[in-house]
Amino acid sequence: MRVQAAAVTWGDRGARVNSISPGIILTPLARDEMSGPGAEGYREMIETSAAGRVGTADEVASAAAFLLGPDAGFITGTDLLMDGGVIAALRAGR
């Protein structure tokens, strides 16, 4: 909602504003968390997600490059949910 609201103000300035909300992205911190006390919860989210895997930093970078580039010139006020379908799975009752 914040990005949508900010899009109007920034649009008046000739700029676009978007955000990316990543899910579980394979990083050193994620590796630590997936081997710690919350590991079972992470495994469940991954297994029940539509993608069935974690994301990579390169995938997030590619999405950011697209949103920042000219091919996304008409996209503003959008939050890109990059979670491999975890939220979709939760909403579907998995």
N, C-alpha and C positions, 0 to 999 in steps of 0.2 A: 504494500500500500504506500509505503514511503517513496518508493521509486516512481510509482504512478503519479503521486502528488508532485514530486520533484521534476518530473518530465515537463510539466506545464511551465514552471519557472525557468528551467534551463532551456526549454524550447523558445521562450521569449528572447533568450540570449543567442539563439542559433546553435544550440548544442543539444546532444542527446544524452540520456542517462539510463543505464540498465544495470542489473546486478546478476551475479551468479551465486546460486545456493548449492554448493556441492554436498554430496552425501559422503560415503566412506571412500576416500581417495587414498591410494596406497602411497604412504609416506613413512618415514621412520617413526613419526609419532603414532600413526595408525597401527603400524606393526607392534609397537609397544602396547597400545591399548588393546589390540586383538589377542595379546598373550597375557593380559592382566586380568583382574577380577571381573571385568565386564565382557570378557571374551565370548561367552556363550550368547549374550545379546547381540553382539556384532555378527557372529556366525548365523544366527537366526535371521537377522535382517538381510544378510547377503543371500542366504539360501531361499528366502521367500520373495526376494525381489524379482522383477521381470527379467533383468539382465543376468541374475545369478552370479554376479562377480562384483569386485570392487572396481572403482574407476582409477584412472592414472592421471598424474600431473599433466602429461602431454595432452590428454583429452580435454582437461580444463583449459589449458593454454590455447588449444585449437578453437574452443568455443569462444574464449575471450578475444582471440584474434579476429574471428568472424564478427562478433558484436562490435568491435572497435573499427572494423574496416568498412570500405565503401559499399560492399554487398549488403550490409545491414543498415543502410542509410535511412530506411523507413521504420526501423525498429527503435522504439523509445518507450520508457515507462514499463519495461518488462523485467521480471525476475525469472531467469532461466534455472529451473530446478534440474540439477544434474545429480540424481541420486540412484540411477539405474533402475528406477521404478519402485523404490522402497515405499514411498508415500502411496503410490498406486496400489501396491500390494496390501498395505494397511487398510486403505479405503475399500478394497475388494473383500476384506475380511480374512485375509491369509494370516 
